[in-house]
Amino acid sequence: MINIVSNKGFNENELIAFSKKIGYRLPNDFIEFLRHHNGGYVKNSISTYYKNGKQKFILTSMFGLGSDDDLINQFETYKNRIPNTCIPIGRDVGGNLVCLNLSEGKYGIVYFWDHEEELKYEERKISINDLYFIGETFKEFLDSIESDNIKESEEVGYKVKKVWVDPDFLKQLENNSDK
């Protein structure tokens, strides 16, 4: 289940304008999510995509309408970088995207776009087959999200062996701690 701090100010007219701009009707499950949350900041939530087996990623935001991470702005930013049948709907901690496919044959399927692999392709040459599957529907994607409340010190096999602090930085810290 997604742990989200929802954006305020959903506007039905912005939804209609966005659909016209992209040239596709959005899936009902995604529309309902927008009406209820309008995107937002995601906390302690992980999901899975499939690339040589299961791969986990930390979800940090979902895009809404009329918000800081606005769907229209994100669409404009990535329209020549992701397949033209997809829209970016969310972001992970590393700047990768969660994408929603809107083509007729794969309508509503959610994919993971790894920005590190973008350099392999010429502009507008990336295809849907170059993204990684997350879920058959937006609802399936939401249902797959797990809570990530594990502290680093509780992770299996995690142990701090050595820490190095720049001596100049340490002096700054020590001087500021007196204030």
Helices and strands as residue ranges (DSSP letters): E 4-6, H 12-22, H 28-36, E 40-50, E 54-62, H 71-78, E 86-92, E 97-101, E 110-113, G 115-120, G 128-130, E 132-135, H 138-144, E 146-147, G 152-154, H 167-177
